[in-house]
Amino acid sequence: MARPLIQMALDSLDFDQTVALAEQVAPHVDIFEIGTPCIKHNGVNLVKALRAKFPDKLLLVDLKTMDAGEYEATPFYAAGADICTVLGVSGLATCKGVIKAANAHGAEAQIDLINVSDKAACARATAEAGAQIVGIHTGLDAQAAGDTPFGDLNDIARLGLPVRISVAGGIKQSTVQDVVRAGANIIVVGAAIYGAPSPAEAAREIRELVDAV
């Protein structure tokens, strides 16, 4: 398997704090994710700023699109996003719209399986439609209730679909190697890095753990 990518979730609402955190962790991560609250608050200008500052990093905009897929995603791809997310629960037509926008910009679409009842069926259908990434996502509210992404990750990995699998949901130093071994291609880390006394050191530690598997 190719070296797993580490995705840093940038969740602050503050524009300058977001850019500063990205600068701290940049040597150790592959993808900067502009989280949903962050992109709603700061808009497309943050995409442009990060694209200009980090031309060699992948940028994911976590739009969680629910309708009007092509229309909503297009300006973010045009601003420099490499990946935009669309909710699997939005339905196949909306997912196809984001896939179309991605293809038009030489970029990728990620299907977020959060709250999808039949995750395997959604993953199959959207992979067939051309999605490049499927996201296993245990959200903050579900994490607070004790849920983890491991069961869903195992189920989706077993399908052998021609997509990369992204995993998010409370991943930290003690669990990141298990996520890699279970078949994740993209590992999303948020609080374990940005909540650490030294985000740069935490990111370096995560990178070393991933690379050691």
Sequence and secondary structure as in RCSB ss.txt:
>XXXX:A:sequence
MARPLIQMALDSLDFDQTVALAEQVAPHVDIFEIGTPCIKHNGVNLVKALRAKFPDKLLLVDLKTMDAGEYEATP
FYAAGADICTVLGVSGLATCKGVIKAANAHGAEAQIDLINVSDKAACARATAEAGAQIVGIHTGLDAQAAGDTPF
GDLNDIARLGLPVRISVAGGIKQSTVQDVVRAGANIIVVGAAIYGAPSPAEAAREIRELVDAV
>XXXX:A:secstr
    EEEEEE  S HHHHHHHHHHHGGG SEEEE HHHHHHHTHHHHHHHHHH TTSEEEEEEEE S HHHHHHH
HHHTT SEEEEEGGG HHHHHHHHHHHHHTT EEEEE TT SSHHHHHHHHHHHT SEEEEE  HHHHHTT  SH
HHHHHHHTT  SSEEEEESS  TTTHHHHHHTT SEEEE HHHHTSS HHHHHHHHHHHHHT 
